[in-house]
């Protein structure tokens, strides 16, 4: 009798809103904290995901991800495995600059940041092959350990876009078609070398706010 391969189900969560000083800033590997709103978003995320069963939980080492994960991990009574290579991409000389400053300071449009990173146009930024390699290594580690299981990954917007690029076998520069909001959830099912998006960019804190608060 035919038995279908059990999918590996990846739940990808971006960290919640960061401190206001870093809004519309290329933060990258600056270890910023969450804003008050971000802490509320993290609580909403915990409320939405509490009671769900995850076989494995992984997270980036960065403060904004640790703070996002804490309410959920406390509710689940779990700990996350920290993967150092899940940290955000290094934006080089763009780091710390606001989006609207990039054109004036560096002569390029910040809206095309994925293309500029992929083409190596950003001075001192993390080389794209190195970034892709460390995220690919993280993905392979999580997929090997969590094969056929439900896996929760708490990380960053750029990391989620790179994970999507790898899973969908698409160029990183094309991932601007996927919005990744603060404290949003994207769910991917992977089986037989095929990835299927089951849910994308769902923000539980917005849904809870419309349905009785957080």
Secondary structure, 3 states (H helix, E strand, C coil): CCCCCCCEEEEEEECCCECHHHCCECCCCCCCCECHHHHHHHHHHHHHHCCCCCCEEEECCCHHHHHHHHHHHHHHCCCCEECHHHCCCCCHHHCCCEHHHHHHHHCCCHHHHHHHHHHCCCCCCCCHHHHHHHHHHHHHHHHHHCCCCEEEEEECHHHHHHHHHHHHCCCHHHHHHCCCCCCCEEEEEEECCEEEEEEEEECHHHHHHHCCCC
